[in-house]
Each structure stands twice: as C-alpha cells, then as structure tokens.
C-alpha cells in the first residue's frame, strides 16, 4: 500500500460515488483546485464547467435559479487560478439537447 504524503481535501470538486460534487460556492472549487494542484507540480488537473446555454436555459435545464451565475463565477475563478497555476487546465462543456 502506498503511503500518503498529503492530506486529501474534505470538500473538493472531484467525483464521489460516480456523481459530481457540487459545492455551494465558486470559491470552494477554486480553493480545492489550488490545494490539489499544490500537492505536486507534476500533477495535472483538468476541470470543466458545464453550461447548458445562456442564463434562463441553463437554470431551466438544471432546475436551480441562479446556477448559471454560479457556474460563470466558478469559471472566472478557475481561469484566474489557471493563469498562475501551470498544472491546471480549465474548460467548458456543453451538451446539446432538446431542452437547451
């Protein structure tokens, strides 16, 4: 068994039991990404923010008012962090479907 050298963050933007973790605040995701990237400069972390269209469409598809604004804030925070963190890549994912 491999010995752990770093503590695992309690709240992070990784998957838990196959479902995406959805922290409440964009700052939590950026902090978790910074912590994970700080473990090892050779570690590469890629994060994507899912957008289902513009504000009204996104919130309708996700059934959460204000979620589009949180997604955009998360994207902005991650992009700012990625400029200073060479082992972090950030992207956007959109799935085209009838609802959007």
Backbone torsions as a table, in degrees:
resi	resn	phi	psi	omega
1	UNK	NA	137.3	-179.0
2	UNK	-80.9	133.7	179.8
3	UNK	-76.8	137.4	177.4
4	UNK	-81.9	135.8	178.0
5	UNK	-107.7	-13.3	-176.8
6	UNK	-132.5	143.9	175.9
7	UNK	-71.4	146.2	177.2
8	UNK	-86.8	130.0	179.9
9	UNK	-59.0	141.5	179.9
10	UNK	-69.5	-39.5	179.7
11	UNK	-123.0	117.6	-179.1
12	UNK	-144.0	175.2	-176.3
13	UNK	-93.4	31.2	178.2
14	UNK	-96.9	175.3	179.8
15	UNK	-86.4	140.9	176.4
16	UNK	-123.7	120.2	-178.2
17	UNK	53.8	38.1	174.7
18	UNK	81.2	-0.4	179.2
19	UNK	-114.4	142.7	178.0
20	UNK	-63.7	140.1	173.7
21	UNK	-80.5	133.3	-178.0
22	UNK	-118.1	82.9	175.5
23	UNK	-59.9	153.8	-176.2
24	UNK	-72.7	-32.6	-171.8
25	UNK	-121.4	139.1	179.5
26	UNK	-56.8	-32.1	-179.3
27	UNK	-63.9	-32.5	179.0
28	UNK	-63.1	-41.0	-179.4
29	UNK	-66.2	-44.2	179.5
30	UNK	-63.6	-41.4	178.3
31	UNK	-62.8	-43.3	179.6
32	UNK	-63.5	-42.8	179.0
33	UNK	-62.2	-42.7	179.6
34	UNK	-63.8	-40.8	178.6
35	UNK	-63.7	-46.8	-178.7
36	UNK	-64.0	-45.4	179.6
37	UNK	-65.1	-28.3	179.9
38	UNK	-75.1	-14.8	179.3
39	UNK	-59.6	-43.3	-173.9
40	UNK	-158.8	123.2	-179.3
41	UNK	-64.5	-17.6	177.3
42	UNK	-84.6	-8.7	177.2
43	UNK	-78.3	130.8	178.3
44	UNK	-108.3	126.3	-179.8
45	UNK	-119.2	127.9	176.2
46	UNK	-118.5	127.2	179.6
47	UNK	-123.4	142.8	176.3
48	UNK	-124.5	145.9	174.6
49	UNK	-107.8	126.8	-179.4
50	UNK	-89.9	127.4	175.6
51	UNK	-122.4	132.3	-178.0
52	UNK	-105.2	25.3	-178.5
53	UNK	125.4	-164.9	177.6
54	UNK	-75.7	177.5	-169.8
55	UNK	-44.9	-58.6	-174.5
56	UNK	-62.6	-43.5	-180.0
57	UNK	-65.5	-45.5	-179.1
58	UNK	-59.8	-50.6	-178.9
59	UNK	-63.9	-35.5	178.1
60	UNK	-66.1	-48.1	-179.0
61	UNK	-62.1	-43.3	-177.6
62	UNK	-83.4	-11.9	179.1
63	UNK	59.9	34.2	177.5
64	UNK	-138.0	113.2	178.2
65	UNK	-67.4	133.1	178.7
66	UNK	88.9	-2.8	-177.4
67	UNK	-68.9	-33.8	177.4
68	UNK	-59.0	-46.2	-179.9
69	UNK	-61.8	-38.2	176.8
70	UNK	-67.9	-38.1	178.1
71	UNK	-63.5	-42.8	179.1
72	UNK	-66.5	-41.7	177.5
73	UNK	-62.8	-40.1	176.8
74	UNK	-62.2	-45.4	178.7
75	UNK	-60.1	-45.6	179.2
76	UNK	-62.2	-43.4	178.3
77	UNK	-62.9	-43.3	-179.1
78	UNK	-68.1	-38.7	177.8
79	UNK	-64.1	-40.6	177.2
80	UNK	-62.9	-42.4	178.8
81	UNK	-65.5	-40.7	-178.2
82	UNK	-63.6	-29.9	178.0
83	UNK	-63.0	-29.0	-178.5
84	UNK	-105.7	-0.8	-175.4
85	UNK	-127.3	98.4	-173.6
86	UNK	-64.5	-20.8	-178.2
87	UNK	-96.8	18.2	176.3
88	UNK	-118.2	127.6	172.2
89	UNK	-117.5	144.9	-176.0
90	UNK	-128.8	138.5	178.8
91	UNK	-141.9	175.4	177.1
92	UNK	-124.2	137.5	177.5
93	UNK	-119.3	135.1	173.4
94	UNK	-132.4	130.3	175.6
95	UNK	-106.3	119.8	178.8
96	UNK	-83.9	126.3	179.5
97	UNK	-148.5	176.8	-176.3
98	UNK	-58.4	-38.2	-175.7
99	UNK	-70.6	-20.6	-178.5
100	UNK	-120.9	NA	NA
